[in-house]
Amino acid sequence: MRLKIIAGNLVAVLIVGLGAYFYVKAELEKSLAARIDAEIDNDHVLFDRSWRLSALEFVDQVRDRADTREVRGVFRALDEDSRRARAHEQANSIAAWFQDPARQRGGMPEIVALTDETGRVLARNQDPNRMNGRSLVAEIPTIRQVLDGDAEHDAWFKSDESKLLQVAMAPVRNDEGGVIGVLLVGYDISNGLARREAELLGREVAFVTESGVYSSSMDQAVVAALQSKLEGDLQSGLQAALAGTPSSPFAAELVGQQWVGVLAPLPQTPSKPIAFAVLGNKTAEMAPAAVAQVILVLMAVGLLFVLVYGFAIGTAFLRPLEEIEEGVLTVINGRTDFRIDVESAEFGGLAYRINQLINVFTGVAETDEDGRSAPGAGGWDGAAGAGASPAAAAPPAAAAGDGGGGGDDDPALAAQLAAEPEAQYEQRIYDEYVAAKQAAGEDVSNIPKDRFLARLRKNADALTKKHGCRMVRFRVETRGSQVILRPVIIR
């Protein structure tokens, strides 16, 4: 029984807990997955706008530096060596200016160079002789527009260093406004740049050329997996992005995790087709759904509580039942004097009724504190006997005149009984009681004389103390089918 109670409660908690866990987890995953799928298509638009704004700011900063008196002074040098020296000095100065964190460009530029009016390099930062006299017109076609007076933003693949640079170019003008050269500042489109853009966007970012991933904000293992996808399933999307058309959102498994992303053309890089990829880690985005595991923890706590509480309650219910069962078995095995005694509010009444039932079958009556048979006891040797209380057995006049003790207060009868010797009285009352029971058709085989007399004496002593009389003796009365022992007070 105890196991059934515990098992039923455990199953109920288990069903409710697992049901709640799977439902909440599925709903959270569904909601989070739908959100990232809906947002990823807009994220590449946000990156496009962010890149354009950053490029405009970059161009403005380069234009501002190109319009300084110091930069114009480079072109006033009297000979080529002096002009190259001045150009190198200004390139280093401008590089230091951009390195200031206030410019928000991420550190020192990869290259700062000044060209003449034909696009040939006068000098660059770091090394005055490096790139001296090198024409950039073929490598960066938009420099022609800068020589025509427009500031431009572009991308430059510097083949001698195998670096992909983000460059901003602005014309250098003389005092009359004519274009006399170009100031070029270039930053590597590095992993650091990708990480900064990713932090602003809240998504992973990768810069991609026709050769594959150039830089990204992701781990190398993820980059390698993405590179493999770009050479396979995502190749058509990459070609479309390099040609100027954003791809549709795609899903890909990278290093065991689900990712979604979009490939789109990098704006304001006319000289070099570059694409960018905005990616979201769908697996990581759905990680908050793991909070549903707290339901499993609470379920485990609930199971433990049910186990402990069920065992305690089951024991509290079953222990008195087991005691009652053992008591009944003891009586069945021959100990008819044994009575069940359990300390249980729930089963105390049941034990009492079983004791009464045992008394009925063994011919022993339950007595109250006055020594009388308890109502409904059904015994043979109590003060009322035969299953009836004294009040129920006595006629109204006798009950009213018994002095409140439930017995006859007849002096003549009392004198007669008092004169009878004790042994003779006890034998006679026993014989009369058994004879009356037999006449009423009852079985008298379970009415032993010794126990009958012991009970009779006990009841007589109790009534004697109550009434303060000399003694109490009984007489046998038959009322209908009931045989009763009626006390007689002897003063």
Residue, then its C-alpha position, 0 to 999 in steps of 0.5 A: m500500500r505504501l509503495k502504491i501511494i508513493a508510486g502514484n504520487l511520483v508518476a503524477v509529479l513525473i508526468v506534470g514535470l516532464g510535460a511542463y519541461f518539454y512544452v516550455k522548452a519547445e515554445l522557447e526554442k520556437s520563439l527564439a528561432a523565429r526571432i533570429d530568422a526574422e532579424i537576420d534579413n534586416d541585419h545586413v541592411l543595418f551593417d550596410r548603413s553602418w559601413r557607409l556612415s563609417a566610410l563617409e566619416f573616414v573620407d571626411q577625416v582624410r579630407d580634413r587632413a589633406d586641407t592643412r597648411e602642412v600637407r600643402g607645404v609638401f608640394r612647395a619643396l624646391d627639389e624632389d628629395s626635399r619634397r619626398a622628405r616632407a611627404h614622409e614626415q607628413a605621412n607619419s604625422i597623419a598616421a599618428w593623428f589617426q592612431d589617436p583613439a578619439r578618431q575611432r579608427g582602431g589604431m595606426p593606419e596600414i598606409v598613409a601616402l602622398t601622391d603627385e598630380t599624376g597619382r605617383v607616390l611621393a612618399r609614405n609613412q614608415d619608409p620614405n623610399r618604399m613605394n617612391g614613384r609607384s603609380l596607383v592609378a592602375e591599382i586604384p582606378t578611383i584615384r582618377q576621380v580624386l585627381d579630378g577633385d572628388a574625395e573617394h572611398d574604395a578598397w585596395f588589394k595591395s598585392d605585394e603584401s597580400k592585404l585588402l585595405q579600406v582606403a579613403m582618398a582626398p585631393v590636396r589643393n594649392d592656394e588657388g584651388g587646383v589639385i596638386g596631389v592626393l592624400l591616401v589613408g588605408y586600413d587593413i580589413s582585418n579580423g579586428l575591424a570585423r570584430r568591431e563591426a560585429e560588436l556594433l551589430g550584435r552579429e558575427v561579421a565576415f569579409v569575403t572576396e572571390s578567394g574566400v573569407y579574408s577576415s571575420s569576427m569568428d573562431q578559426a574553426v568556424v571560419a574554416a567551416l564557412q570557407s568550405k560552405l562558400e566553396g560548396d552550397l553557398q558558392s552561388g550566393l557568394q557570386a551574386a553578392l560579389a556581383g552586387t546582389p544580396s543573397s537570401p537568408f541561408a542556414a548552415e551547420l558550422v562545427g556542429q552548430q546551426w547558423v543563419g546568415v546573409l551574403a551582401p556586397l560591401p558598399q563603396t568599394p568600386s575597385k575591388p568586389i568584396a562581399f560581407a556575411v552577417l551570421g547569427n549562431k542559431t544554437a547560441e541564440m536558443a541557449p536561453a531555452a535551457v532555462a527550462q531545465v530549472i523545471l527538471v530541477l524542481m521536478a527532481v526536488g518534487l520527486l524527492f519531497v513526494l518520496v519522503y512525504g509519501f513514505a512518512i504519510g504511508t507509514a503513519f497510515l499503515r503502521p496502526l493498520e498493521e498493529i490492528e492486523e497483528g492484534v486481531l491475529t493474536v486474538i485469533n490465535g487464542r489470546t482472547d484477553f488481548r485488546i488492540d491499543v493504537e495511538s492514532a486519531e484516524f484509526g483509534g475509533l476503528a480499534y475501539r470498535i474491533n475491541q467491542l466486536i471481540n468482546v461480543f464474541t468472547g462474552v466480555a463487556e466494555t465498562d465505563e468508569d462507573g463499572r457499568s457496561a458501555p452502551g452497545a458493548g454486547g457483553w455478558d458480565g457487565a452491570a447491564g449485560a446482554g448488549a443493553s445499558p442499565a438505563a435502557a434496561a430499567p423501567p422508568a420508576a426504578a431508574a428514577g428511584d435508584g439514587g442516580g446510580g442505575g441500581d435498585d434501592d429496595p431495603a427488603l431486597a437488599a437485606q435478603l441479598a446481603a444475608e446470602p453467603e458470598a459463595q452461594y450468591e456468586q454460584r446462584i447469580y452465575d447459574e441464573y445468568v447462564a440459564a437466562k441466556q440459554a432461555a433466550g437462545e444464546d450460546v453460553s459456551n463462551i461464558p467461563k465462570d471465573r471470568f464472569l465472577a471476576r468481572l462481577r466483583k469488579n463492577a460491584d466494587a466500582l458501584t460500591k465506591k460510587h454510592g458510598c454503600r456497604m456493598v452492591r449485589f446483582r439480580v438477573e432480569t430478562r426483558g424481551s430477548q435481553v438478559i441483564l444484571r441489575p445492581v442492588i444497593i446494600r447500605 
